[in-house]
Amino acid sequence: MRETVSVAEFWDISPFSWEGVFTCAACGWILGLERQLRGKPVGIRTAILIVLGTYVFMRLATSLSDNSLDHARVLGQIVTGVGFLGAGVMMARDGQVQGVTSAAVVWLMAGLGMIIAFDYGRQALLLCGFVLFVLVGIDKVETTFSSLTKGVHKRWEKKRKKSDKSINCTD
């Protein structure tokens, strides 16, 4: 005999909440769109999945145990695991490490998912907006003031241009 499920029961995703899921999607979409528009390795889908995944793991941990020590363990494991995920985004090319900002954004996305898991959705959205400001705003400031592009970044750019010229001369 079939069990009848009401519409409300069908859409119940306890211990998770639809508000939490949509907040995760909003944060992931915002940060993923910025990364995707810049041609970076972490796009919209990946960003949403990172935020949502950390939300699911943390929310599940809090629902299974009242022990805050267990929550701290899960939180620590997420931080470590996502650190490895972020490290996979980074790569070295011509002696220069690339993808560090994307790796940092991946780590931060996991943090947003955990914040949402503890029912701080509004704060997560505000932090997401601040991160977007950092990613876009600081880039604009750096391109406006050439003195900010000096240092290690400028040195690598000069070396890369020299090596490109030497490669082109030998061809």
PEWO-V769105 format. One record per residue. N is the residue number from 0. RES is the residue in one letter. OMEGA is omega in degrees with one decimal (* if undefined). Layout:
<<N,RES,OMEGA> <N,RES,OMEGA>>
This chain:
<<0,M,-179.1> <1,R,176.2> <2,E,-180.0> <3,T,179.8> <4,V,178.6> <5,S,179.6> <6,V,-179.9> <7,A,178.5> <8,E,-179.6> <9,F,-175.9> <10,W,178.3> <11,D,-179.6> <12,I,179.3> <13,S,10.6> <14,P,179.1> <15,F,176.4> <16,S,177.5> <17,W,177.4> <18,E,178.0> <19,G,-179.8> <20,V,-178.8> <21,F,175.2> <22,T,175.4> <23,C,-179.3> <24,A,-179.8> <25,A,179.2> <26,C,179.1> <27,G,-179.4> <28,W,-178.3> <29,I,-177.8> <30,L,178.7> <31,G,178.0> <32,L,178.5> <33,E,179.9> <34,R,-177.7> <35,Q,179.1> <36,L,177.7> <37,R,179.6> <38,G,-179.3> <39,K,-173.3> <40,P,-177.8> <41,V,-178.7> <42,G,-174.4> <43,I,-177.4> <44,R,-178.8> <45,T,-178.8> <46,A,178.8> <47,I,-178.6> <48,L,177.9> <49,I,-179.6> <50,V,-178.9> <51,L,179.9> <52,G,178.8> <53,T,176.2> <54,Y,-177.6> <55,V,-179.1> <56,F,-176.9> <57,M,-180.0> <58,R,178.0> <59,L,179.1> <60,A,-179.4> <61,T,-179.8> <62,S,-177.6> <63,L,-174.7> <64,S,173.8> <65,D,-176.6> <66,N,-179.0> <67,S,176.1> <68,L,175.3> <69,D,179.2> <70,H,179.9> <71,A,178.2> <72,R,179.1> <73,V,179.1> <74,L,179.2> <75,G,178.7> <76,Q,177.2> <77,I,179.9> <78,V,179.7> <79,T,-178.6> <80,G,180.0> <81,V,173.7> <82,G,176.5> <83,F,177.2> <84,L,178.0> <85,G,178.5> <86,A,177.5> <87,G,179.1> <88,V,-178.2> <89,M,176.5> <90,M,177.2> <91,A,176.6> <92,R,-179.4> <93,D,178.1> <94,G,-179.0> <95,Q,178.1> <96,V,179.4> <97,Q,176.5> <98,G,-178.5> <99,V,178.6> <100,T,177.6> <101,S,177.7> <102,A,178.0> <103,A,178.3> <104,V,176.6> <105,V,-180.0> <106,W,179.5> <107,L,176.9> <108,M,177.1> <109,A,176.7> <110,G,178.0> <111,L,177.5> <112,G,178.4> <113,M,177.4> <114,I,179.9> <115,I,179.3> <116,A,178.4> <117,F,175.2> <118,D,173.4> <119,Y,-176.2> <120,G,180.0> <121,R,179.3> <122,Q,178.1> <123,A,178.4> <124,L,177.9> <125,L,177.0> <126,L,177.6> <127,C,176.5> <128,G,177.8> <129,F,178.0> <130,V,176.9> <131,L,176.3> <132,F,179.5> <133,V,-176.9> <134,L,-176.5> <135,V,-175.1> <136,G,-179.2> <137,I,176.6> <138,D,178.3> <139,K,179.3> <140,V,-179.5> <141,E,179.6> <142,T,179.2> <143,T,-176.9> <144,F,-176.1> <145,S,179.8> <146,S,178.9> <147,L,179.2> <148,T,175.6> <149,K,178.0> <150,G,-172.4> <151,V,-179.3> <152,H,-179.4> <153,K,179.2> <154,R,-179.5> <155,W,178.6> <156,E,178.7> <157,K,179.6> <158,K,-179.7> <159,R,178.6> <160,K,177.9> <161,K,-178.1> <162,S,175.7> <163,D,178.8> <164,K,-179.0> <165,S,177.7> <166,I,179.8> <167,N,179.8> <168,C,-177.5> <169,T,-178.3> <170,D,*>>
